[in-house]
C-alpha cells in the first residue's frame, strides 16, 4: 500500500485524481496500481509515542488539552488508541482503547523521564503493539519527540527494515535536539563498518585514489551492481544516514507520513490541525510487485500531470520484502 498526498505548488490539496493519474515504480520498474476509494472509512489503530526523557521533558506541558484535536485527527471511524512514553526505553502508558479522552488525559499528565531519547526503540515498540491489532485496521503512529535519536538499541539497519516492511503511517512532530546531540550523531557518518576483507567495499587493499574518500569507493562499488540492486542500495545508504542525523523526519518520510517542527503548545496544536485536515485527503494506491526479490525496494511516485502541471506527490519511498515473503 502506498498512501499519497498530492498538492499544488501553493500547498493546496488536489482532489479528483484516479489510479491512471499516478506513475509508481518499484526499483525503477513501473507497476500497475489500483486506487482504494474508501480508506478514510476503515477502522484505525493509532499509537501516540511521546518522548518524556532528554529534551522531551521540557515539552510535557505542551500536551495539555489535545482531546478535541485528537478526535479530529482520528476522524469519525471505529478506532483503538494506545499511548507509549519513552526516555532511554519505551513503556506502555495506556493499552489500546476506544476512549480517546483517556489517552488525552494521560498525555497531559506524563512525568519526566531520564536523559535518554531512544526514538528508534520507541517506534519499534509501537509497531509491535500495532501488529497485534485486527488486520482490517489502518495503522498509524503519532510521534512527539526531538529530532535525533539518542541511546536506542535498535540499529539503523533494523530501524530501516522495520519502517520499510509495514504499512504503518508515521506522523512526526519534533522539537530540536541539542547541538551536542546533532554534532555527536553527525560525527558517526565517516565511521561506517567497512565491507568484507579484500571485497569491493573493503578499506583494506583499496585503490590509492580512494584514500580518505571511502564514500566515493562505496558509490563506485554500487555502480557495478545491477541497476535495480544499485537503486535499492543507494536508497538504503541514503535512508540509513538520514535516520542517524534526522531521525524523526526520516521516519515520517520513509513511511509516507508527514513531518512538522514545533516549539511550543501553540505550534503543536496548529500543526496537528493541519495534518488532521490532510489525512482524509490521502490517495491510497496499492500494487503487487512484479519482482519479489528479498530486501529493500526503492519506490517512486509521481503524477502524470496532464492538465494539472507542477503537482507535488508525497509518498513512502521504500518497502522491504523478507525471504519468507517469496511465494
C-alpha positions as CSV (number, residue, x, y, z in Angstrom):
1,X,0.0,0.0,0.0
2,X,1.2,3.5,-0.9
3,X,-0.6,6.5,0.7
4,X,0.0,9.6,-1.4
5,X,-0.8,13.2,-0.6
6,X,-1.0,15.4,-3.7
7,X,-0.7,19.2,-3.5
8,X,-0.1,22.0,-5.9
9,X,2.8,24.4,-5.7
10,X,0.8,26.6,-3.2
11,X,0.4,23.6,-0.9
12,X,-3.3,23.1,-1.6
13,X,-4.6,19.6,-1.7
14,X,-5.5,18.3,-5.1
15,X,-8.7,16.3,-5.5
16,X,-10.3,14.1,-8.1
17,X,-7.3,12.0,-9.3
18,X,-7.6,8.4,-10.4
19,X,-5.2,5.5,-10.5
20,X,-4.4,6.4,-14.1
21,X,-3.1,9.8,-12.9
22,X,-0.2,8.2,-11.0
23,X,3.1,6.5,-12.0
24,X,4.6,4.2,-9.4
25,X,7.9,2.5,-9.9
26,X,9.5,-0.3,-7.8
27,X,13.3,-0.4,-8.2
28,X,12.8,1.6,-11.4
29,X,10.2,-0.7,-12.9
30,X,6.7,0.7,-13.5
31,X,3.9,-1.0,-11.6
32,X,0.2,-1.5,-12.2
33,X,-1.6,0.3,-9.4
34,X,-5.2,0.4,-8.0
35,X,-6.8,3.1,-6.0
36,X,-8.8,2.4,-2.9
37,X,-11.7,5.0,-2.8
38,X,-12.8,4.3,0.8
39,X,-9.8,4.1,3.0
40,X,-10.8,7.0,5.2
41,X,-13.8,5.0,6.5
42,X,-11.7,2.0,7.6
43,X,-11.1,1.5,11.3
44,X,-7.9,3.0,12.7
45,X,-5.3,1.8,15.2
46,X,-3.2,4.7,16.5
47,X,-0.2,4.7,18.8
48,X,0.8,8.1,20.3
49,X,4.5,7.9,21.1
50,X,5.8,10.7,23.3
51,X,9.4,11.5,24.5
52,X,9.4,12.1,28.2
53,X,13.2,12.0,28.7
54,X,16.0,14.2,27.4
55,X,14.9,17.4,25.8
56,X,11.4,16.0,25.8
57,X,10.9,16.8,29.5
58,X,10.8,20.5,28.6
59,X,7.8,19.9,26.4
60,X,5.5,17.9,28.5
61,X,3.3,20.9,29.3
62,X,2.7,21.3,25.5
63,X,0.5,18.3,25.5
64,X,-2.4,19.8,27.5
65,X,-6.0,20.0,26.2
66,X,-5.5,17.9,23.0
67,X,-8.7,15.9,23.3
68,X,-10.7,17.6,20.5
69,X,-7.7,17.8,18.2
70,X,-7.0,14.0,18.6
71,X,-10.7,13.4,17.8
72,X,-10.3,15.5,14.6
73,X,-7.1,13.6,13.7
74,X,-8.7,10.2,14.1
75,X,-12.0,11.2,12.4
76,X,-15.4,9.6,12.8
77,X,-14.3,6.0,12.4
78,X,-14.0,3.0,14.7
79,X,-10.7,3.3,16.4
80,X,-8.2,2.0,19.0
81,X,-5.7,4.4,20.6
82,X,-2.7,3.5,22.7
83,X,-0.1,5.7,24.5
84,X,3.6,5.0,24.7
85,X,6.1,7.1,26.6
86,X,9.9,6.8,26.2
87,X,13.2,8.0,27.5
88,X,16.1,5.6,27.3
89,X,13.5,2.9,26.9
90,X,9.8,2.7,25.8
91,X,7.0,1.8,28.1
92,X,3.2,1.3,27.6
93,X,1.3,4.1,29.3
94,X,-2.1,3.0,28.0
95,X,-3.0,-0.1,26.1
96,X,-5.3,0.1,23.1
97,X,-8.7,1.6,24.0
98,X,-11.6,3.2,22.1
99,X,-11.6,6.1,24.6
100,X,-9.6,8.9,23.0
101,X,-10.3,11.1,26.0
102,X,-8.4,8.7,28.3
103,X,-5.4,8.9,26.1
104,X,-5.6,12.7,26.0
105,X,-5.8,12.8,29.8
106,X,-2.8,10.6,30.3
107,X,-0.9,12.5,27.7
108,X,-1.4,15.7,29.7
109,X,-0.1,14.2,32.9
110,X,3.1,12.4,31.8
111,X,6.1,12.6,34.2
112,X,9.7,13.4,33.3
113,X,12.0,10.6,32.4
114,X,15.7,10.1,32.3
115,X,18.2,11.7,29.8
116,X,17.6,9.2,27.0
117,X,15.7,9.7,23.8
118,X,15.5,6.3,22.2
119,X,13.3,7.2,19.3
120,X,14.0,4.1,17.2
121,X,13.4,1.8,20.1
122,X,10.1,3.5,20.8
123,X,8.9,3.3,17.2
124,X,9.9,-0.4,17.1
125,X,7.9,-0.9,20.3
126,X,4.8,0.9,18.9
127,X,4.9,-1.2,15.7
128,X,4.9,-4.3,17.8
129,X,1.8,-3.1,19.5
130,X,0.1,-2.3,16.2
131,X,0.8,-5.8,14.8
132,X,-1.5,-7.2,17.4
133,X,-4.4,-5.1,16.2
134,X,-7.0,-6.5,13.7
135,X,-5.8,-6.9,10.2
136,X,-8.6,-4.7,8.7
137,X,-7.4,-1.7,10.8
138,X,-5.3,1.0,9.3
139,X,-2.1,1.6,11.4
140,X,-0.6,4.9,12.4
141,X,1.9,6.3,14.8
142,X,1.8,9.9,16.1
143,X,5.4,10.6,17.2
144,X,6.2,13.6,19.5
145,X,10.0,13.8,20.0
146,X,13.2,15.6,19.4
147,X,14.8,15.4,16.0
148,X,17.7,12.9,16.7
149,X,17.7,9.5,18.4
150,X,19.9,9.1,21.5
151,X,20.5,5.8,23.0
152,X,18.4,3.3,21.0
153,X,19.5,-0.4,21.0
154,X,17.7,-0.8,17.7
155,X,20.3,-0.4,15.0
156,X,19.9,1.9,12.0
157,X,19.6,-1.1,9.7
158,X,17.0,-2.8,11.9
159,X,15.0,0.5,12.1
160,X,15.2,1.0,8.3
161,X,13.8,-2.5,7.8
162,X,11.2,-2.0,10.4
163,X,9.8,1.2,8.9
164,X,10.0,-0.3,5.4
165,X,8.2,-3.6,6.0
166,X,5.0,-2.3,7.4
167,X,2.0,-0.3,6.1
168,X,2.1,2.0,9.2
169,X,1.8,5.7,8.5
170,X,4.0,7.8,10.8
171,X,3.3,11.4,11.6
172,X,6.2,13.1,13.3
173,X,6.1,16.3,15.3
174,X,9.6,17.3,16.5
175,X,11.3,19.9,18.6
176,X,15.1,20.5,18.2
177,X,17.7,18.2,19.7
178,X,20.6,19.8,21.5
179,X,23.6,21.0,19.4
180,X,25.8,18.4,21.2
181,X,23.5,15.6,20.1
182,X,23.5,16.8,16.5
183,X,27.3,17.1,16.4
184,X,27.7,13.7,18.0
185,X,25.5,11.8,15.5
186,X,26.9,13.7,12.5
187,X,30.4,12.7,13.6
188,X,29.5,9.0,13.1
189,X,28.9,9.3,9.4
190,X,32.5,8.6,8.5
191,X,32.7,5.6,10.7
192,X,30.6,3.1,8.9
193,X,31.7,-0.5,9.2
194,X,33.8,-1.5,6.1
195,X,32.8,-4.4,3.9
196,X,34.4,-7.8,3.8
197,X,38.2,-8.0,3.6
198,X,39.5,-7.5,0.1
199,X,36.0,-7.0,-1.2
200,X,34.8,-4.1,-3.3
201,X,33.7,-2.3,-0.2
202,X,36.8,-3.1,1.9
203,X,39.0,-0.3,3.2
204,X,42.0,-2.8,3.1
205,X,43.7,-3.0,-0.2
206,X,41.6,-0.3,-1.9
207,X,43.0,1.7,-4.8
208,X,45.1,4.7,-3.7
209,X,42.6,7.1,-5.3
210,X,40.1,6.2,-2.5
211,X,42.4,7.1,0.3
212,X,40.4,9.4,2.6
213,X,37.4,9.1,0.4
214,X,35.6,5.9,1.4
215,X,32.2,7.3,0.4
216,X,33.4,7.6,-3.2
217,X,34.6,4.0,-3.1
218,X,31.2,2.9,-1.9
219,X,29.4,4.7,-4.7
220,X,31.7,3.2,-7.3
221,X,31.1,-0.2,-5.9
222,X,27.4,0.3,-6.1
223,X,27.7,1.4,-9.7
224,X,29.0,-2.0,-10.6
225,X,25.8,-3.7,-9.4
226,X,22.8,-4.5,-11.5
227,X,20.5,-1.4,-11.9
228,X,17.6,-2.5,-9.6
229,X,20.1,-3.5,-6.9
230,X,22.1,-0.3,-7.3
231,X,18.9,1.8,-6.9
232,X,17.8,0.0,-3.8
233,X,21.3,0.0,-2.3
234,X,21.7,3.8,-2.9
235,X,18.2,4.3,-1.3
236,X,19.3,2.1,1.7
237,X,22.5,4.1,2.3
238,X,20.8,7.4,2.0
239,X,18.0,6.5,4.3
240,X,20.3,4.9,6.9
241,X,22.4,8.0,7.2
242,X,19.3,10.2,7.3
243,X,17.9,8.1,10.2
244,X,21.1,8.9,12.1
245,X,21.1,12.7,11.6
246,X,17.4,13.4,11.1
247,X,15.7,10.5,12.9
248,X,12.2,11.9,13.4
249,X,12.0,13.5,10.0
250,X,13.3,10.5,8.1
251,X,11.0,8.0,9.8
252,X,8.0,10.1,8.7
253,X,9.3,10.5,5.2
254,X,10.1,6.8,4.7
255,X,6.6,5.8,5.8
256,X,5.0,8.4,3.6
257,X,3.7,10.4,6.5
258,X,4.3,14.0,7.5
259,X,7.0,15.8,9.5
260,X,6.5,19.2,11.2
261,X,8.5,21.0,13.8
262,X,7.1,22.7,16.8
263,X,8.5,25.0,19.6
264,X,5.6,25.2,21.9
265,X,1.9,24.2,22.5
266,X,0.6,26.7,20.1
267,X,2.8,25.4,17.3
268,X,1.9,21.8,18.0
269,X,-1.8,22.4,18.0
270,X,-1.6,24.3,14.7
271,X,0.4,21.5,13.1
272,X,-1.9,18.8,14.4
273,X,-4.9,20.6,13.0
274,X,-3.1,21.0,9.6
275,X,-2.3,17.2,9.5
276,X,-5.9,16.3,10.6
277,X,-7.1,18.3,7.5
278,X,-4.7,16.4,5.2
279,X,-5.4,12.8,6.5
280,X,-8.8,12.3,4.8
281,X,-7.4,13.5,1.5
282,X,-4.7,10.9,1.1
283,X,-4.9,8.7,-2.0
284,X,-4.1,5.1,-1.1
285,X,-2.6,3.2,-4.0
286,X,-1.8,-0.5,-4.0
287,X,0.1,-2.8,-6.2
288,X,1.5,-6.3,-6.4
289,X,5.3,-6.1,-7.1
290,X,6.4,-7.6,-10.4
291,X,9.6,-8.6,-8.7
292,X,9.6,-10.2,-5.2
293,X,13.4,-10.1,-4.7
294,X,14.1,-10.1,-1.0
295,X,15.4,-6.9,0.6
296,X,14.9,-3.2,0.3
297,X,12.9,-1.9,-2.7
298,X,13.1,1.7,-3.8
299,X,9.7,3.3,-4.5
300,X,9.0,6.4,-6.6
301,X,5.6,8.0,-7.0
302,X,4.7,10.9,-9.3
303,X,1.7,12.2,-11.1
304,X,1.3,12.4,-14.9
305,X,0.2,16.0,-14.5
306,X,-1.8,16.1,-17.7
307,X,-3.9,19.2,-17.3
308,X,-2.6,19.8,-13.8
309,X,1.1,20.8,-14.1
310,X,3.5,21.2,-11.2
311,X,1.8,18.8,-8.8
312,X,3.7,17.5,-5.7
313,X,3.2,13.9,-4.6
314,X,4.3,12.9,-1.1
315,X,4.5,9.1,-0.6
316,X,6.6,6.4,1.1
317,X,10.0,5.9,-0.6
318,X,10.6,2.2,0.0
319,X,9.5,-1.1,1.4
320,X,11.1,-4.4,2.4
321,X,10.4,-8.0,1.3
322,X,11.6,-10.8,3.6
323,X,12.9,-14.0,2.3
324,X,9.8,-15.8,3.7
325,X,7.6,-13.5,1.7
326,X,8.6,-15.1,-1.6
327,X,5.8,-17.4,-2.9
